């Protein structure tokens, strides 16, 4: 089969590799759609992966074409999304079904071969079956959607709360989409690109509730919208010192902050920022990955993947709106280049099989 193989830092090649054979309790998935995550770019060009050579790609969907065990034959032909984290099942987090915090996990696309290929071998437990209403493109975005849902559900907020989402990349915009679906009306979207503002408006945020931080003063924007009180909840989806400071500065007394963005560099907290956390008695939480309980345990109250899937099935959310570019597998390097070099505006870039 053909695949993009990361041999070393800044050394990714499109080449022919051996077709994977599914192991015990695994199936072979023909990849139909795969998204490039923002984390894939430093993995490919700057930091490398945990194991190399490696086929990257952890956001993907496809169709089961082969199984290891005869008992799993009913899976053949099924359309599936894929939870990329492979838990150890033995650590304390796993025993409490908090698989996203597994201490000894593996991961498709960063610790074992992933979806930038024609086929990938996937543990059966990691499959989530799709109904006909859910497209392969939407299913390839299940992972970032579940990440956004996990962040949203970390805070105790009602749809009457005022909410700021700072950082309008894929996860930030999906968070906006999910908040809108839940009926939130006071959403303030803070981005740094014109395309992000246009996308937020397309999703349903009033243009006057969108802030382009390159042009607008974020302090004045939030103050004007909240009567200088600050927002009830602030989702920081960037991971930089300045936006983390803004989260503390612009959240109302007694409010909540969720840190979502992966850090770009070391973070340093100014003493006055720390004082504000204390004096305003802010509740601050982090979020990591997403919760998934397995195909046979679909309690939506505790499973972000099924929470999202149920909304996709009912056409209540439309993540495909965020797709700005798509490529065939042999052209996927063009997507890598766009994201690395910022040569074009983009939100979500996908690989689609023929």
C-alpha positions in Angstrom: 0.0 0.0 0.0 1.0 3.7 -0.2 1.6 5.8 2.9 3.4 8.9 4.2 6.2 7.6 6.4 8.1 9.8 8.9 11.6 8.5 8.9 13.1 11.3 11.0 12.6 15.0 11.8 11.8 16.8 8.6 12.0 13.6 6.6 8.6 12.4 5.5 8.3 10.3 2.3 5.4 9.1 0.2 6.3 5.4 -0.4 5.1 1.9 -0.8 5.0 -0.1 2.5 3.8 -3.5 3.5 0.0 -3.8 4.0 -0.6 -4.2 7.7 -2.0 -7.5 9.0 -4.5 -7.1 11.9 -3.4 -8.7 15.1 -5.5 -10.3 17.8 -8.6 -8.2 18.4 -7.7 -5.9 15.6 -9.3 -5.1 12.2 -8.0 -3.6 9.0 -9.5 -0.3 8.1 -9.4 1.2 4.6 -8.9 4.9 5.2 -11.6 7.1 3.6 -10.8 10.5 5.1 -8.1 11.8 7.4 -7.5 15.2 8.9 -4.1 16.9 9.5 -4.0 18.0 13.1 -2.0 21.0 14.2 0.1 18.7 16.3 1.1 16.7 13.2 3.2 19.6 11.9 5.7 19.9 14.8 5.7 16.1 15.0 6.8 15.9 11.3 9.1 18.9 11.0 10.4 19.8 14.5 10.1 17.2 17.3 9.7 13.8 15.6 7.5 11.0 16.9 8.0 8.6 19.8 8.9 5.8 17.3 10.3 6.2 13.8 9.8 5.3 11.1 6.1 5.9 11.6 3.0 6.7 9.6 1.4 9.8 11.2 -2.3 10.7 11.3 -4.7 10.2 14.2 -7.9 11.8 12.9 -9.4 9.4 10.4 -12.4 7.3 9.4 -12.8 4.4 7.0 -14.3 1.0 6.3 -13.4 -2.3 7.9 -12.1 -4.6 5.2 -10.5 -7.5 7.1 -10.4 -9.0 10.6 -8.1 -11.2 12.6 -10.8 -13.4 14.4 -13.6 -15.2 12.7 -15.9 -13.9 15.5 -15.3 -10.4 14.2 -16.5 -11.1 10.7 -19.6 -8.9 11.3 -17.3 -5.9 11.4 -16.4 -6.3 7.7 -18.0 -3.6 5.6 -18.8 -1.4 8.6 -18.2 2.3 8.3 -16.2 3.5 11.3 -14.6 6.3 13.2 -11.5 5.6 15.3 -10.6 6.6 18.8 -6.8 6.9 18.4 -5.7 6.4 22.1 -5.0 2.7 23.0 -5.2 2.4 26.8 -3.2 0.0 28.9 -6.4 -1.1 30.8 -4.2 -1.6 33.9 -3.4 1.8 35.4 -5.5 3.6 38.0 -7.1 5.9 35.3 -8.0 3.0 33.1 -9.5 1.1 36.0 -11.7 4.1 36.5 -12.6 4.3 32.8 -10.7 7.6 32.5 -8.8 6.3 29.5 -7.8 9.7 28.3 -5.5 9.9 31.3 -4.0 6.5 30.9 -0.4 6.4 32.2 1.0 3.9 29.7 -1.0 4.4 26.5 -0.2 3.9 22.9 -1.6 6.1 20.2 -2.4 5.7 16.5 -0.4 8.2 14.5 2.3 9.1 17.1 3.3 5.8 18.8 2.1 3.3 16.2 1.1 3.7 12.6 -1.8 5.9 11.8 -4.1 7.1 9.1 -1.9 8.9 6.5 -2.1 5.7 4.5 -4.4 3.6 2.4 -5.0 1.1 5.3 -4.3 1.0 9.0 -4.6 -1.8 11.6 -6.9 -0.7 14.5 -7.9 -2.4 17.8 -11.5 -3.4 17.6 -12.3 -1.7 20.9 -11.3 1.7 19.3 -13.9 1.5 16.6 -17.1 3.5 16.7 -19.6 2.4 14.1 -21.1 5.1 11.9 -24.7 5.4 10.6 -25.3 6.3 7.0 -26.2 9.9 8.1 -22.6 10.5 9.1 -20.1 11.2 6.3 -16.5 10.0 6.3 -15.3 13.6 6.4 -17.4 14.3 9.5 -16.2 11.1 11.1 -12.6 12.1 10.4 -13.3 15.1 12.6 -14.8 13.1 15.5 -11.5 13.3 17.3 -11.1 17.1 17.4 -14.9 17.4 18.0 -14.7 15.1 21.0 -11.7 17.1 22.3 -13.9 20.3 22.0 -16.8 18.5 23.7 -14.6 17.3 26.5 -13.4 20.8 27.2 -16.9 22.2 27.1 -18.1 19.6 29.5 -15.3 20.4 32.0 -17.1 23.6 33.0 -20.4 24.0 34.9 -22.0 26.5 32.7 -25.6 27.1 31.4 -26.7 28.5 28.1 -27.3 31.8 29.9 -23.6 32.2 30.7 -21.4 34.5 28.8 -18.5 32.6 27.2 -15.4 33.6 25.5 -13.5 31.2 23.1 -10.0 32.5 22.5 -8.2 30.8 19.6 -10.3 29.9 16.6 -8.4 27.0 15.1 -10.2 23.7 14.5 -10.8 22.9 18.1 -11.8 26.4 19.0 -14.3 26.7 16.2 -15.7 23.2 17.0 -16.1 24.4 20.5 -18.1 27.4 19.2 -20.2 25.0 17.1 -21.0 22.8 20.1 -21.8 25.8 22.4 -24.2 27.1 19.7 -25.8 23.7 19.4 -26.4 23.8 23.2 -28.2 27.1 22.9 -25.6 29.5 24.2 -26.3 33.0 23.0 -23.6 35.1 24.6 -20.5 33.6 22.8 -17.6 35.9 22.1 -15.2 34.5 19.6 -11.6 35.8 19.6 -9.3 34.9 16.7 -6.3 36.2 14.8 -7.3 35.7 11.2 -10.0 37.0 8.9 -10.9 33.5 7.8 -11.5 32.6 11.5 -13.9 35.5 12.0 -15.8 34.6 8.8 -16.0 30.9 9.9 -17.4 31.9 13.3 -20.0 34.1 11.7 -20.8 31.2 9.3 -21.4 28.9 12.3 -23.8 31.4 13.8 -21.9 33.9 16.0 -23.1 37.4 15.4 -20.4 39.5 13.7 -20.4 42.0 16.5 -19.5 39.2 18.9 -16.3 38.3 16.9 -13.0 39.9 17.8 -9.9 40.0 15.5 -7.1 40.5 18.0 -4.8 41.8 15.3 -7.1 44.8 14.9 -9.4 45.0 17.9 -8.4 45.6 21.6 -9.5 42.4 23.4 -9.8 44.2 26.7 -12.1 46.9 25.3 -14.0 44.2 23.3 -14.8 42.0 26.4 -15.4 45.1 28.6 -17.8 46.5 26.2 -19.7 43.3 25.8 -20.0 42.5 29.6 -20.3 46.0 31.1 -16.7 45.7 32.4 -17.7 42.6 34.4 -15.9 40.0 32.4 -17.2 36.7 31.0 -18.6 33.9 33.1 -16.4 31.3 31.3 -13.3 31.6 29.2 -11.9 28.8 27.0 -8.2 29.5 26.2 -7.4 27.5 23.0 -4.0 29.0 22.1 -1.5 28.1 24.8 0.5 31.4 24.9 1.5 33.6 27.9 -0.5 36.5 26.6 -3.7 34.6 26.0 -3.5 32.8 29.3 -3.1 36.2 31.0 -6.1 37.5 29.1 -8.1 34.5 30.3 -7.5 35.6 33.9 -7.9 39.3 33.2 -11.2 39.0 31.3 -13.0 36.4 33.4 -15.6 37.7 35.9 -15.1 37.3 39.7 -16.2 33.7 40.6 -15.9 32.7 36.9 -14.4 29.7 35.3 -11.4 29.1 32.9 -10.6 26.1 30.9 -7.1 25.8 29.4 -7.4 23.9 26.1 -4.4 25.0 24.0 -1.1 23.1 24.0 1.7 25.3 25.2 4.0 26.8 22.6 6.8 27.6 25.0 7.5 27.7 28.7 4.8 29.7 30.5 5.6 32.4 33.1 2.9 33.8 35.4 3.1 37.4 36.5 2.5 38.0 40.2 -0.5 40.3 39.4 -2.1 37.6 37.3 -1.8 35.2 40.2 -3.2 37.8 42.6 -6.2 38.1 40.3 -6.9 34.3 40.4 -6.9 34.5 44.2 -8.9 37.7 44.6 -11.5 36.8 42.1 -11.7 33.2 43.3 -11.5 31.8 39.8 -12.0 28.2 39.0 -9.3 27.0 36.6 -9.2 23.6 35.0 -7.2 21.9 32.3 -8.6 19.5 29.7 -6.9 16.6 27.9 -7.9 14.5 25.0 -11.5 13.1 25.2 -13.5 10.5 27.0 -14.4 7.3 25.1 -15.9 4.2 26.8 -15.9 1.8 23.9 -18.5 0.7 21.4 -20.4 -1.4 23.9 -20.6 1.3 26.6 -22.2 4.3 25.0 -23.4 6.3 28.0 -23.5 9.8 26.4 -23.2 11.4 29.8 -19.6 10.2 30.1 -18.6 9.6 26.6 -17.6 12.5 24.4 -17.4 10.5 21.2 -21.0 9.3 21.5 -22.1 12.8 22.6 -20.7 14.1 19.3 -21.9 11.2 17.2 -25.5 11.5 18.4 -25.5 15.2 17.3 -24.0 14.2 13.9 -26.6 11.6 13.4 -29.3 14.1 14.1 -27.7 16.7 11.8 -27.5 19.2 14.7 -23.8 20.0 14.0 -22.0 20.2 10.7 -18.2 20.0 11.1 -17.7 19.7 7.4 -18.2 23.5 7.2 -14.7 23.9 8.6 -13.0 22.0 5.7 -11.1 24.5 3.6 -8.8 22.1 1.7 -8.8 18.4 0.6 -6.1 16.3 -1.1 -5.7 12.8 -2.4 -3.1 10.8 -0.5 -0.3 11.4 -2.9 -0.8 15.1 -2.7 -1.1 15.4 1.1 2.3 17.0 1.4 0.7 20.1 0.0 -1.5 20.2 3.1 1.6 19.8 5.3 3.3 22.7 3.5 0.2 25.0 3.8 0.1 24.4 7.6 3.8 24.7 8.2 4.5 27.7 6.0 1.1 29.5 6.4 1.1 30.1 2.6 -2.7 30.0 2.5 -5.5 30.6 5.0 -7.0 27.3 6.2 -9.1 25.8 9.0 -9.2 22.1 8.3 -7.3 20.1 5.7 -8.3 16.6 4.9 -7.0 13.6 2.9 -9.8 12.0 1.0 -9.4 8.6 -0.7 -10.7 8.1 -4.2 
